[in-house]
Amino acid sequence: MADTFKKAVVEAPASSAVDAWKDVLVEKEHQPEKHKSNLTYRNMEQEVESIDTNITFLTDKKTVLEAEMVKVKATAEA
């Protein structure tokens, strides 16, 4: 059975923004167990931004490390 999503019955924070729907609390029921977590689109959006930042940081770090690995290999083989 697939995970299900439904609006949580709670009072949403007052927001006059056009994208206020992003703050609506949605309850996710995980399958196969009955485990529930509360989500908002805005929080998920921020998590994606954080992941993108981490990817950029790790890509840069990997590039530096690979450059150092070439130098270490050259030194070790000399």
C-alpha positions in Angstrom: 0.0 0.0 0.0 1.3 3.5 -0.9 1.9 6.3 1.5 -1.1 8.6 1.9 -1.3 12.4 2.4 -4.0 14.5 3.9 -4.4 17.9 5.4 -3.9 17.9 9.1 -6.8 19.4 11.1 -4.9 22.2 12.8 -5.1 26.0 12.6 -2.7 27.2 10.0 -0.6 30.3 10.7 -2.1 33.5 9.4 -0.4 34.6 6.2 -1.4 37.1 3.6 1.2 35.9 1.2 0.2 34.5 -2.2 2.1 31.3 -1.4 0.5 30.8 2.0 -0.6 27.3 0.9 3.0 26.3 1.3 2.5 26.6 5.1 -0.5 24.2 5.3 0.3 21.3 7.5 -0.1 18.0 5.7 0.0 14.6 7.5 1.8 11.8 5.8 0.9 8.2 6.8 3.8 5.9 6.0 3.2 2.4 4.8 3.4 -0.5 5.6 3.5 0.7 9.2 1.0 3.3 10.5 3.6 6.0 11.2 2.6 9.6 10.7 4.7 12.8 10.3 3.7 16.4 9.8 5.0 18.2 6.7 4.7 21.6 5.1 5.6 22.4 1.6 7.8 25.3 2.8 9.8 23.0 5.1 10.3 20.6 2.3 11.3 23.4 0.0 13.9 24.5 2.6 15.2 20.9 2.9 15.7 20.8 -0.9 17.6 24.1 -0.8 19.8 22.7 2.0 20.4 19.5 0.0 21.4 21.6 -3.0 23.8 23.6 -0.9 25.3 20.4 0.5 25.7 19.0 -3.1 27.5 22.2 -4.1 29.8 22.1 -1.1 30.5 18.4 -1.4 31.2 18.7 -5.2 33.7 21.5 -4.5 35.3 19.5 -1.7 35.5 16.4 -3.9 37.2 18.5 -6.7 39.9 19.7 -4.2 40.4 16.3 -2.8 40.8 14.7 -6.2 43.4 17.3 -7.1 45.3 16.5 -4.0 45.0 12.8 -4.7 46.7 13.3 -8.1 49.6 15.1 -6.3 49.8 12.4 -3.6 49.9 9.7 -6.3 52.6 11.5 -8.2 54.6 12.0 -5.1 54.2 8.3 -4.1 55.2 7.1 -7.5 58.2 9.3 -7.8 
